[in-house]
């Protein structure tokens, strides 16, 4: 009994943290307060996320009590009867629920019959679609992650992957199949397997979100403001750093080494807001680096330190 109690507490806390404040609000809410379960709110997406987070918390509490996930949402009646009545506020349909054959994993999905809907929860992990205004930035981030993984693959195997799926099969990047958020398609990938590769946004429009060739980013004119464009530039430089390190076992002593080494020809790409080249620093051994926006006021657009971005 003691083991089950401890397990239930750990699981409940874990899911509360993974799903944010809304899950915590359910755990701490007044039993008589039904405001979090209200339907037809004007901000349907936010309310739907809160509903799914509350359901996820109920799932974790049920698991703590019974050492399994429920076979259906209706079983959550023992946790809180109102959970069984939750619907998406935009379409008023009940949430879709599926349980794996092992009973150890579940998926809870918004029933909204559009693409994208409001997202889903997989075994406590919330996955919400990005706002359409952020699609370009998310797509750029996805392609940059793939480019970084390709550089890591090259460092290990002295060649680029023949298919993007090799990034997953080798354990280098398990999210290789993350799609473009605008069209839901996997990224187009081309390579000669040895010395060059290309990653293209698959969106069937012109312009797309851009492409990357051998670590160099080619983005269309930014439509979300100079901050997003600047951050994309710094991510490109960060990818260049990874490729340089894979070849020389150190980071460049000067940013211009990305160009002289042939790794990144447009190393001198400027911040779009001030037109200045990015500030760069490293230690004497080239084992660490910092790339910083040169914007001459505070706050600037951020920085990257050893591959870690400051704006997340």
Phi and psi restraints in degrees (value plus and minus 20) as a CYANA .aco file:
   2 UNK   PHI     -83.5   -43.5
   2 UNK   PSI     -60.6   -20.6
   3 UNK   PHI     -82.2   -42.2
   3 UNK   PSI     -63.8   -23.8
   4 UNK   PHI     -82.7   -42.7
   4 UNK   PSI     -60.7   -20.7
   5 UNK   PHI     -83.5   -43.5
   5 UNK   PSI     -66.2   -26.2
   6 UNK   PHI     -83.4   -43.4
   6 UNK   PSI     -63.3   -23.3
   7 UNK   PHI     -79.5   -39.5
   7 UNK   PSI     -63.0   -23.0
   8 UNK   PHI     -85.0   -45.0
   8 UNK   PSI     -58.0   -18.0
   9 UNK   PHI     -86.1   -46.1
   9 UNK   PSI     -65.4   -25.4
  10 UNK   PHI     -80.9   -40.9
  10 UNK   PSI     -66.6   -26.6
  11 UNK   PHI     -83.2   -43.2
  11 UNK   PSI     -62.9   -22.9
  12 UNK   PHI     -82.3   -42.3
  12 UNK   PSI     -63.8   -23.8
  13 UNK   PHI     -85.7   -45.7
  13 UNK   PSI     -62.1   -22.1
  14 UNK   PHI     -79.2   -39.2
  14 UNK   PSI     -66.6   -26.6
  15 UNK   PHI     -90.7   -50.7
  15 UNK   PSI     -54.2   -14.2
  16 UNK   PHI     -82.7   -42.7
  16 UNK   PSI     -62.1   -22.1
  17 UNK   PHI     -89.6   -49.6
  17 UNK   PSI     -61.7   -21.7
  18 UNK   PHI     -88.8   -48.8
  18 UNK   PSI     -44.0    -4.0
  19 UNK   PHI    -125.6   -85.6
  19 UNK   PSI     -14.3    25.7
  20 UNK   PHI      65.4   105.4
  20 UNK   PSI    -184.7  -144.7
  21 UNK   PHI     -85.5   -45.5
  21 UNK   PSI     -50.7   -10.7
  22 UNK   PHI     -85.0   -45.0
  22 UNK   PSI     -56.9   -16.9
  23 UNK   PHI     -85.9   -45.9
  23 UNK   PSI     -59.9   -19.9
  24 UNK   PHI     -84.9   -44.9
  24 UNK   PSI     -57.0   -17.0
  25 UNK   PHI     -84.0   -44.0
  25 UNK   PSI     -53.1   -13.1
  26 UNK   PHI     -87.8   -47.8
  26 UNK   PSI     -64.8   -24.8
  27 UNK   PHI     -84.0   -44.0
  27 UNK   PSI     -50.3   -10.3
  28 UNK   PHI    -122.9   -82.9
  28 UNK   PSI     -19.1    20.9
  29 UNK   PHI     -93.0   -53.0
  29 UNK   PSI     135.1   175.1
  30 UNK   PHI     -90.3   -50.3
  30 UNK   PSI     110.2   150.2
  31 UNK   PHI     -76.3   -36.3
  31 UNK   PSI     -45.2    -5.2
  32 UNK   PHI    -109.9   -69.9
  32 UNK   PSI     -25.8    14.2
  33 UNK   PHI    -108.3   -68.3
  33 UNK   PSI      95.2   135.2
  34 UNK   PHI    -126.5   -86.5
  34 UNK   PSI     -10.5    29.5
  35 UNK   PHI     -82.9   -42.9
  35 UNK   PSI     -53.0   -13.0
  36 UNK   PHI     -93.3   -53.3
  36 UNK   PSI     -30.9     9.1
  37 UNK   PHI    -123.8   -83.8
  37 UNK   PSI     -12.0    28.0
  38 UNK   PHI     -85.9   -45.9
  38 UNK   PSI     125.8   165.8
  39 UNK   PHI    -127.7   -87.7
  39 UNK   PSI     141.4   181.4
  40 UNK   PHI      52.8    92.8
  40 UNK   PSI       3.1    43.1
  41 UNK   PHI     -90.3   -50.3
  41 UNK   PSI     131.4   171.4
  42 UNK   PHI     -83.6   -43.6
  42 UNK   PSI     -51.4   -11.4
  43 UNK   PHI    -116.5   -76.5
  43 UNK   PSI      55.3    95.3
  44 UNK   PHI     -81.2   -41.2
  44 UNK   PSI     -60.0   -20.0
  45 UNK   PHI     -84.3   -44.3
  45 UNK   PSI     -66.8   -26.8
  46 UNK   PHI     -81.9   -41.9
  46 UNK   PSI     -63.4   -23.4
  47 UNK   PHI     -85.6   -45.6
  47 UNK   PSI     -58.5   -18.5
  48 UNK   PHI     -84.1   -44.1
  48 UNK   PSI     -61.8   -21.8
  49 UNK   PHI     -81.2   -41.2
  49 UNK   PSI     -60.4   -20.4
  50 UNK   PHI     -85.7   -45.7
  50 UNK   PSI     -60.2   -20.2
  51 UNK   PHI     -81.6   -41.6
  51 UNK   PSI     -66.3   -26.3
  52 UNK   PHI     -87.0   -47.0
  52 UNK   PSI     -55.3   -15.3
  53 UNK   PHI     -84.7   -44.7
  53 UNK   PSI     -59.5   -19.5
  54 UNK   PHI     -84.3   -44.3
  54 UNK   PSI     -60.9   -20.9
  55 UNK   PHI     -83.7   -43.7
  55 UNK   PSI     -60.6   -20.6
  56 UNK   PHI     -82.6   -42.6
  56 UNK   PSI     -59.9   -19.9
  57 UNK   PHI     -83.9   -43.9
  57 UNK   PSI     -60.7   -20.7
  58 UNK   PHI     -80.7   -40.7
  58 UNK   PSI     -59.0   -19.0
  59 UNK   PHI     -81.3   -41.3
  59 UNK   PSI     -64.3   -24.3
  60 UNK   PHI     -86.5   -46.5
  60 UNK   PSI     -57.5   -17.5
  61 UNK   PHI     -87.0   -47.0
  61 UNK   PSI     -59.1   -19.1
  62 UNK   PHI     -83.3   -43.3
  62 UNK   PSI     -62.0   -22.0
  63 UNK   PHI     -82.6   -42.6
  63 UNK   PSI     -59.8   -19.8
  64 UNK   PHI     -84.2   -44.2
  64 UNK   PSI     -51.4   -11.4
  65 UNK   PHI    -102.6   -62.6
  65 UNK   PSI     -56.4   -16.4
  66 UNK   PHI    -138.5   -98.5
  66 UNK   PSI     -20.2    19.8
  67 UNK   PHI      38.9    78.9
  67 UNK   PSI      11.6    51.6
  68 UNK   PHI    -183.1  -143.1
  68 UNK   PSI     142.2   182.2
  69 UNK   PHI    -106.6   -66.6
  69 UNK   PSI     135.2   175.2
  70 UNK   PHI     -87.4   -47.4
  70 UNK   PSI     132.5   172.5
  71 UNK   PHI     -93.3   -53.3
  71 UNK   PSI     -44.3    -4.3
  72 UNK   PHI    -172.2  -132.2
  72 UNK   PSI     144.0   184.0
  73 UNK   PHI     -82.1   -42.1
  73 UNK   PSI     -49.8    -9.8
  74 UNK   PHI     -78.3   -38.3
  74 UNK   PSI     -48.2    -8.2
  75 UNK   PHI     -88.9   -48.9
  75 UNK   PSI     -35.7     4.3
  76 UNK   PHI     -91.0   -51.0
  76 UNK   PSI     -21.7    18.3
  77 UNK   PHI     -75.8   -35.8
  77 UNK   PSI     -49.7    -9.7
  78 UNK   PHI     -94.1   -54.1
  78 UNK   PSI     -38.9     1.1
  79 UNK   PHI    -108.4   -68.4
  79 UNK   PSI     -72.4   -32.4
  80 UNK   PHI    -184.1  -144.1
  80 UNK   PSI      96.2   136.2
  81 UNK   PHI     -76.7   -36.7
  81 UNK   PSI     -49.9    -9.9
  82 UNK   PHI     -88.3   -48.3
  82 UNK   PSI     -43.0    -3.0
  83 UNK   PHI     -79.9   -39.9
  83 UNK   PSI     -55.5   -15.5
  84 UNK   PHI     -89.9   -49.9
  84 UNK   PSI     -35.0     5.0
  85 UNK   PHI    -121.0   -81.0
  85 UNK   PSI     -21.2    18.8
  86 UNK   PHI     -86.8   -46.8
  86 UNK   PSI     118.0   158.0
  87 UNK   PHI    -155.0  -115.0
  87 UNK   PSI     139.8   179.8
  88 UNK   PHI     -84.5   -44.5
  88 UNK   PSI     107.0   147.0
  89 UNK   PHI     -89.4   -49.4
  89 UNK   PSI     -34.5     5.5
  90 UNK   PHI    -106.3   -66.3
  90 UNK   PSI     -51.7   -11.7
  91 UNK   PHI    -143.3  -103.3
  91 UNK   PSI     -25.6    14.4
  92 UNK   PHI      40.3    80.3
  92 UNK   PSI       5.3    45.3
  93 UNK   PHI    -121.1   -81.1
  93 UNK   PSI     128.7   168.7
  94 UNK   PHI     -87.7   -47.7
  94 UNK   PSI     135.2   175.2
  95 UNK   PHI     -91.3   -51.3
  95 UNK   PSI     126.0   166.0
  96 UNK   PHI    -105.7   -65.7
  96 UNK   PSI     113.2   153.2
  97 UNK   PHI    -152.9  -112.9
  97 UNK   PSI     113.4   153.4
  98 UNK   PHI    -157.8  -117.8
  98 UNK   PSI     126.0   166.0
  99 UNK   PHI    -141.6  -101.6
  99 UNK   PSI     116.0   156.0
 100 UNK   PHI     -86.8   -46.8
 100 UNK   PSI     142.0   182.0
 101 UNK   PHI     -82.9   -42.9
 101 UNK   PSI     -48.2    -8.2
 102 UNK   PHI     -98.8   -58.8
 102 UNK   PSI     -36.5     3.5
 103 UNK   PHI      56.6    96.6
 103 UNK   PSI     -12.7    27.3
 104 UNK   PHI    -122.1   -82.1
 104 UNK   PSI     -25.1    14.9
 105 UNK   PHI    -158.5  -118.5
 105 UNK   PSI     125.8   165.8
 106 UNK   PHI    -160.2  -120.2
 106 UNK   PSI     141.1   181.1
 107 UNK   PHI    -150.8  -110.8
 107 UNK   PSI     110.9   150.9
 108 UNK   PHI    -140.3  -100.3
 108 UNK   PSI     100.5   140.5
 109 UNK   PHI    -145.6  -105.6
 109 UNK   PSI     121.5   161.5
 110 UNK   PHI     -84.4   -44.4
 110 UNK   PSI     115.3   155.3
 111 UNK   PHI    -106.0   -66.0
 111 UNK   PSI     -19.0    21.0
 112 UNK   PHI     -76.7   -36.7
 112 UNK   PSI     103.1   143.1
 113 UNK   PHI    -102.7   -62.7
 113 UNK   PSI      29.1    69.1
 114 UNK   PHI    -154.4  -114.4
 114 UNK   PSI     144.9   184.9
 115 UNK   PHI    -144.5  -104.5
 115 UNK   PSI      97.3   137.3
 116 UNK   PHI    -103.9   -63.9
 116 UNK   PSI     134.7   174.7
 117 UNK   PHI    -107.2   -67.2
 117 UNK   PSI    -176.2  -136.2
 118 UNK   PHI    -105.5   -65.5
 118 UNK   PSI     -18.9    21.1
 119 UNK   PHI      89.8   129.8
 119 UNK   PSI    -183.8  -143.8
 120 UNK   PHI    -176.7  -136.7
 120 UNK   PSI     150.3   190.3
 121 UNK   PHI    -146.6  -106.6
 121 UNK   PSI     108.1   148.1
 122 UNK   PHI    -133.9   -93.9
 122 UNK   PSI      88.7   128.7
 123 UNK   PHI      28.3    68.3
 123 UNK   PSI      23.6    63.6
 124 UNK   PHI      76.1   116.1
 124 UNK   PSI     -33.1     6.9
 125 UNK   PHI    -114.3   -74.3
 125 UNK   PSI      98.0   138.0
 126 UNK   PHI    -101.3   -61.3
 126 UNK   PSI     115.7   155.7
 127 UNK   PHI    -150.7  -110.7
 127 UNK   PSI      79.5   119.5
 128 UNK   PHI    -121.5   -81.5
 128 UNK   PSI     118.6   158.6
 129 UNK   PHI     -89.1   -49.1
 129 UNK   PSI     127.8   167.8
 130 UNK   PHI     -91.3   -51.3
 130 UNK   PSI     134.9   174.9
 131 UNK   PHI     -83.8   -43.8
 131 UNK   PSI     120.8   160.8
 132 UNK   PHI     -71.4   -31.4
 132 UNK   PSI     -52.8   -12.8
 133 UNK   PHI     -87.3   -47.3
 133 UNK   PSI     -37.5     2.5
 134 UNK   PHI    -119.5   -79.5
 134 UNK   PSI     -21.0    19.0
 135 UNK   PHI     -77.2   -37.2
 135 UNK   PSI     -63.9   -23.9
 136 UNK   PHI     -81.1   -41.1
 136 UNK   PSI     -65.8   -25.8
 137 UNK   PHI     -83.8   -43.8
 137 UNK   PSI     -59.8   -19.8
 138 UNK   PHI     -85.6   -45.6
 138 UNK   PSI     -61.1   -21.1
 139 UNK   PHI     -82.8   -42.8
 139 UNK   PSI     -63.1   -23.1
 140 UNK   PHI     -80.2   -40.2
 140 UNK   PSI     -64.1   -24.1
 141 UNK   PHI     -81.9   -41.9
 141 UNK   PSI     -60.3   -20.3
 142 UNK   PHI     -81.8   -41.8
 142 UNK   PSI     -66.0   -26.0
 143 UNK   PHI     -86.6   -46.6
 143 UNK   PSI     -56.8   -16.8
 144 UNK   PHI     -85.7   -45.7
 144 UNK   PSI     -57.6   -17.6
 145 UNK   PHI     -84.3   -44.3
 145 UNK   PSI     -60.8   -20.8
 146 UNK   PHI     -84.7   -44.7
 146 UNK   PSI     -60.8   -20.8
 147 UNK   PHI     -84.0   -44.0
 147 UNK   PSI     -62.1   -22.1
 148 UNK   PHI     -82.1   -42.1
 148 UNK   PSI     -61.3   -21.3
 149 UNK   PHI     -85.2   -45.2
 149 UNK   PSI     -57.6   -17.6
 150 UNK   PHI     -83.4   -43.4
 150 UNK   PSI     -59.8   -19.8
 151 UNK   PHI     -83.9   -43.9
 151 UNK   PSI     -61.0   -21.0
 152 UNK   PHI     -85.1   -45.1
 152 UNK   PSI     -60.2   -20.2
 153 UNK   PHI     -80.3   -40.3
 153 UNK   PSI     -63.9   -23.9
 154 UNK   PHI     -81.8   -41.8
 154 UNK   PSI     -60.6   -20.6
 155 UNK   PHI     -82.0   -42.0
 155 UNK   PSI     -51.1   -11.1
 156 UNK   PHI    -106.9   -66.9
 156 UNK   PSI     -61.7   -21.7
 157 UNK   PHI    -131.7   -91.7
 157 UNK   PSI     -20.6    19.4
 158 UNK   PHI      39.1    79.1
 158 UNK   PSI       9.1    49.1
 159 UNK   PHI    -181.1  -141.1
 159 UNK   PSI     145.1   185.1
 160 UNK   PHI    -109.6   -69.6
 160 UNK   PSI     136.1   176.1
 161 UNK   PHI     -84.9   -44.9
 161 UNK   PSI     125.8   165.8
 162 UNK   PHI     -91.5   -51.5
 162 UNK   PSI     -55.3   -15.3
 163 UNK   PHI    -153.8  -113.8
 163 UNK   PSI     132.4   172.4
 164 UNK   PHI     -80.1   -40.1
 164 UNK   PSI     -48.4    -8.4
 165 UNK   PHI     -81.8   -41.8
 165 UNK   PSI     -42.0    -2.0
 166 UNK   PHI     -83.6   -43.6
 166 UNK   PSI     -47.6    -7.6
 167 UNK   PHI     -82.9   -42.9
 167 UNK   PSI     -57.0   -17.0
 168 UNK   PHI     -98.3   -58.3
 168 UNK   PSI     -62.1   -22.1
 169 UNK   PHI     -82.7   -42.7
 169 UNK   PSI     -51.0   -11.0
 170 UNK   PHI    -108.9   -68.9
 170 UNK   PSI     -25.4    14.6
 171 UNK   PHI      61.3   101.3
 171 UNK   PSI     -12.1    27.9
 172 UNK   PHI     -96.0   -56.0
 172 UNK   PSI     -59.6   -19.6
 173 UNK   PHI    -169.8  -129.8
 173 UNK   PSI      82.4   122.4
 174 UNK   PHI     -94.0   -54.0
 174 UNK   PSI     -36.9     3.1
 175 UNK   PHI    -119.7   -79.7
 175 UNK   PSI      13.4    53.4
 176 UNK   PHI     -81.9   -41.9
 176 UNK   PSI     -43.7    -3.7
 177 UNK   PHI    -117.2   -77.2
 177 UNK   PSI      -0.3    39.7
 178 UNK   PHI     -86.7   -46.7
 178 UNK   PSI     104.5   144.5
 179 UNK   PHI    -108.1   -68.1
 179 UNK   PSI     149.2   189.2
 180 UNK   PHI     -83.5   -43.5
 180 UNK   PSI     109.7   149.7
 181 UNK   PHI     -89.2   -49.2
 181 UNK   PSI     -38.6     1.4
 182 UNK   PHI    -102.4   -62.4
 182 UNK   PSI     -58.4   -18.4
 183 UNK   PHI    -136.3   -96.3
 183 UNK   PSI     -31.9     8.1
 184 UNK   PHI      55.1    95.1
 184 UNK   PSI      -8.4    31.6
 185 UNK   PHI    -118.9   -78.9
 185 UNK   PSI     133.1   173.1
 186 UNK   PHI     -91.1   -51.1
 186 UNK   PSI     134.3   174.3
 187 UNK   PHI     -90.7   -50.7
 187 UNK   PSI     123.2   163.2
 188 UNK   PHI     -98.5   -58.5
 188 UNK   PSI     112.9   152.9
 189 UNK   PHI    -151.3  -111.3
 189 UNK   PSI     113.5   153.5
 190 UNK   PHI    -153.7  -113.7
 190 UNK   PSI     121.2   161.2
 191 UNK   PHI    -180.2  -140.2
 191 UNK   PSI     138.1   178.1
 192 UNK   PHI    -119.1   -79.1
 192 UNK   PSI     -12.2    27.8
 193 UNK   PHI      54.4    94.4
 193 UNK   PSI     -33.5     6.5
 194 UNK   PHI    -136.5   -96.5
 194 UNK   PSI     -75.0   -35.0
 195 UNK   PHI    -141.9  -101.9
 195 UNK   PSI     -29.1    10.9
 196 UNK   PHI    -170.0  -130.0
 196 UNK   PSI     134.6   174.6
 197 UNK   PHI    -174.7  -134.7
 197 UNK   PSI     141.5   181.5
 198 UNK   PHI    -157.5  -117.5
 198 UNK   PSI     119.6   159.6
 199 UNK   PHI    -143.4  -103.4
 199 UNK   PSI     101.6   141.6
 200 UNK   PHI    -139.5   -99.5
 200 UNK   PSI     119.9   159.9
 201 UNK   PHI     -81.2   -41.2
 201 UNK   PSI     113.2   153.2
 202 UNK   PHI    -105.8   -65.8
 202 UNK   PSI     -17.7    22.3
 203 UNK   PHI     -79.4   -39.4
 203 UNK   PSI     107.5   147.5
 204 UNK   PHI    -101.8   -61.8
 204 UNK   PSI      26.6    66.6
 205 UNK   PHI    -152.5  -112.5
 205 UNK   PSI     147.1   187.1
 206 UNK   PHI    -150.0  -110.0
 206 UNK   PSI      96.6   136.6
 207 UNK   PHI    -104.0   -64.0
 207 UNK   PSI     136.3   176.3
 208 UNK   PHI    -103.2   -63.2
 208 UNK   PSI    -183.7  -143.7
 209 UNK   PHI    -104.2   -64.2
 209 UNK   PSI     -19.3    20.7
 210 UNK   PHI      90.3   130.3
 210 UNK   PSI    -185.5  -145.5
 211 UNK   PHI    -179.1  -139.1
 211 UNK   PSI     149.4   189.4
 212 UNK   PHI    -149.3  -109.3
 212 UNK   PSI     110.9   150.9
 213 UNK   PHI    -141.0  -101.0
 213 UNK   PSI      95.8   135.8
 214 UNK   PHI      30.8    70.8
 214 UNK   PSI      22.8    62.8
 215 UNK   PHI      67.0   107.0
 215 UNK   PSI     -27.6    12.4
 216 UNK   PHI    -116.0   -76.0
 216 UNK   PSI     106.5   146.5
 217 UNK   PHI    -108.3   -68.3
 217 UNK   PSI     117.0   157.0
 218 UNK   PHI    -145.5  -105.5
 218 UNK   PSI      75.5   115.5
 219 UNK   PHI    -122.1   -82.1
 219 UNK   PSI     125.0   165.0
 220 UNK   PHI     -88.5   -48.5
 220 UNK   PSI     148.0   188.0
 221 UNK   PHI     -70.9   -30.9
 221 UNK   PSI     112.4   152.4
 222 UNK   PHI     -87.1   -47.1
 222 UNK   PSI     115.3   155.3
 223 UNK   PHI    -132.6   -92.6
 223 UNK   PSI     -16.9    23.1
 224 UNK   PHI    -134.8   -94.8
 224 UNK   PSI     -12.8    27.2
 225 UNK   PHI      89.2   129.2
 225 UNK   PSI     141.5   181.5
 226 UNK   PHI     -85.6   -45.6
 226 UNK   PSI     -47.4    -7.4
 227 UNK   PHI     -82.1   -42.1
 227 UNK   PSI     -68.1   -28.1
 228 UNK   PHI     -85.0   -45.0
 228 UNK   PSI     -59.9   -19.9
 229 UNK   PHI     -84.2   -44.2
 229 UNK   PSI     -62.7   -22.7
 230 UNK   PHI     -82.1   -42.1
 230 UNK   PSI     -63.7   -23.7
 231 UNK   PHI     -86.6   -46.6
 231 UNK   PSI     -54.6   -14.6
 232 UNK   PHI     -84.1   -44.1
 232 UNK   PSI     -60.7   -20.7
 233 UNK   PHI     -79.4   -39.4
 233 UNK   PSI     -65.4   -25.4
 234 UNK   PHI     -86.3   -46.3
 234 UNK   PSI     -55.2   -15.2
 235 UNK   PHI     -84.7   -44.7
 235 UNK   PSI     -58.1   -18.1
 236 UNK   PHI     -80.9   -40.9
 236 UNK   PSI     -65.3   -25.3
 237 UNK   PHI     -83.1   -43.1
 237 UNK   PSI     -58.1   -18.1
 238 UNK   PHI     -82.5   -42.5
 238 UNK   PSI     -58.6   -18.6
 239 UNK   PHI     -84.4   -44.4
 239 UNK   PSI     -60.9   -20.9
 240 UNK   PHI     -78.8   -38.8
 240 UNK   PSI     -57.5   -17.5
 241 UNK   PHI     -82.8   -42.8
 241 UNK   PSI     -62.9   -22.9
 242 UNK   PHI     -81.9   -41.9
 242 UNK   PSI     -61.3   -21.3
 243 UNK   PHI     -88.5   -48.5
 243 UNK   PSI     -59.3   -19.3
 244 UNK   PHI     -83.7   -43.7
 244 UNK   PSI     -64.4   -24.4
 245 UNK   PHI     -82.9   -42.9
 245 UNK   PSI     -58.5   -18.5
 246 UNK   PHI     -82.7   -42.7
 246 UNK   PSI     -49.7    -9.7
 247 UNK   PHI    -109.1   -69.1
 247 UNK   PSI     -55.1   -15.1
 248 UNK   PHI    -138.4   -98.4
 248 UNK   PSI     -20.3    19.7
 249 UNK   PHI      38.2    78.2
 249 UNK   PSI       8.9    48.9
 250 UNK   PHI    -182.7  -142.7
 250 UNK   PSI     146.6   186.6
 251 UNK   PHI    -111.1   -71.1
 251 UNK   PSI     136.1   176.1
 252 UNK   PHI     -83.3   -43.3
 252 UNK   PSI     126.6   166.6
 253 UNK   PHI     -97.1   -57.1
 253 UNK   PSI     -48.1    -8.1
 254 UNK   PHI    -150.8  -110.8
 254 UNK   PSI     129.2   169.2
 255 UNK   PHI     -79.4   -39.4
 255 UNK   PSI     -52.0   -12.0
 256 UNK   PHI     -84.1   -44.1
 256 UNK   PSI     -38.9     1.1
 257 UNK   PHI     -83.3   -43.3
 257 UNK   PSI     -44.9    -4.9
 258 UNK   PHI     -81.4   -41.4
 258 UNK   PSI     -54.9   -14.9
 259 UNK   PHI     -99.5   -59.5
 259 UNK   PSI     -67.4   -27.4
 260 UNK   PHI     -86.5   -46.5
 260 UNK   PSI     -45.0    -5.0
 261 UNK   PHI    -101.8   -61.8
 261 UNK   PSI     -30.4     9.6
 262 UNK   PHI      63.2   103.2
 262 UNK   PSI     -13.9    26.1
 263 UNK   PHI     -99.3   -59.3
 263 UNK   PSI     -58.1   -18.1
 264 UNK   PHI    -167.7  -127.7
 264 UNK   PSI      81.9   121.9
 265 UNK   PHI     -86.0   -46.0
 265 UNK   PSI     -55.8   -15.8
 266 UNK   PHI    -115.5   -75.5
 266 UNK   PSI      23.6    63.6
 267 UNK   PHI     -80.8   -40.8
 267 UNK   PSI     -44.0    -4.0
 268 UNK   PHI    -113.7   -73.7
 268 UNK   PSI       2.6    42.6
 269 UNK   PHI     -80.5   -40.5
 269 UNK   PSI     113.1   153.1
 270 UNK   PHI    -114.9   -74.9
 270 UNK   PSI     145.1   185.1
 271 UNK   PHI     -83.9   -43.9
 271 UNK   PSI     108.5   148.5
 272 UNK   PHI     -88.0   -48.0
 272 UNK   PSI     -37.2     2.8
 273 UNK   PHI    -104.3   -64.3
 273 UNK   PSI     -57.7   -17.7
 274 UNK   PHI    -137.9   -97.9
 274 UNK   PSI     -31.5     8.5
 275 UNK   PHI      57.1    97.1
 275 UNK   PSI      -9.8    30.2
 276 UNK   PHI    -117.4   -77.4
 276 UNK   PSI     131.4   171.4
 277 UNK   PHI     -92.5   -52.5
 277 UNK   PSI     129.8   169.8
 278 UNK   PHI     -87.7   -47.7
 278 UNK   PSI     122.3   162.3
 279 UNK   PHI     -93.8   -53.8
 279 UNK   PSI     114.5   154.5
 280 UNK   PHI    -154.1  -114.1
 280 UNK   PSI     119.0   159.0
 281 UNK   PHI    -166.2  -126.2
 281 UNK   PSI     132.3   172.3
 282 UNK   PHI    -169.0  -129.0
 282 UNK   PSI     150.9   190.9
 283 UNK   PHI    -110.9   -70.9
 283 UNK   PSI     150.9   190.9
 284 UNK   PHI     -78.7   -38.7
 284 UNK   PSI     -46.5    -6.5
 285 UNK   PHI    -113.6   -73.6
 285 UNK   PSI     -25.6    14.4
 286 UNK   PHI      50.4    90.4
 286 UNK   PSI       9.6    49.6
 287 UNK   PHI    -116.2   -76.2
 287 UNK   PSI     -24.5    15.5
 288 UNK   PHI    -168.3  -128.3
 288 UNK   PSI     138.9   178.9
 289 UNK   PHI    -172.1  -132.1
 289 UNK   PSI     138.7   178.7
 290 UNK   PHI    -156.1  -116.1
 290 UNK   PSI     109.6   149.6
 291 UNK   PHI    -134.8   -94.8
 291 UNK   PSI     106.7   146.7
 292 UNK   PHI    -152.2  -112.2
 292 UNK   PSI     118.4   158.4
 293 UNK   PHI     -80.2   -40.2
 293 UNK   PSI     114.9   154.9
 294 UNK   PHI    -107.7   -67.7
 294 UNK   PSI     -13.5    26.5
 295 UNK   PHI     -73.7   -33.7
 295 UNK   PSI     104.9   144.9
 296 UNK   PHI    -104.1   -64.1
 296 UNK   PSI      16.1    56.1
 297 UNK   PHI    -169.2  -129.2
 297 UNK   PSI     145.8   185.8
 298 UNK   PHI    -133.7   -93.7
 298 UNK   PSI     107.3   147.3
 299 UNK   PHI    -106.7   -66.7
 299 UNK   PSI     129.9   169.9
 300 UNK   PHI    -104.5   -64.5
 300 UNK   PSI    -183.6  -143.6
 301 UNK   PHI    -107.6   -67.6
 301 UNK   PSI     -20.4    19.6
 302 UNK   PHI      95.4   135.4
 302 UNK   PSI    -190.0  -150.0
 303 UNK   PHI    -172.5  -132.5
 303 UNK   PSI     145.0   185.0
 304 UNK   PHI    -144.4  -104.4
 304 UNK   PSI     106.8   146.8
 305 UNK   PHI    -140.2  -100.2
 305 UNK   PSI      92.6   132.6
 306 UNK   PHI      31.9    71.9
 306 UNK   PSI      21.4    61.4
 307 UNK   PHI      66.5   106.5
 307 UNK   PSI     -26.9    13.1
 308 UNK   PHI    -115.4   -75.4
 308 UNK   PSI     100.5   140.5
 309 UNK   PHI    -103.7   -63.7
 309 UNK   PSI     129.2   169.2
 310 UNK   PHI    -111.2   -71.2
 310 UNK   PSI     -30.6     9.4
 311 UNK   PHI    -120.8   -80.8
 311 UNK   PSI      -8.4    31.6
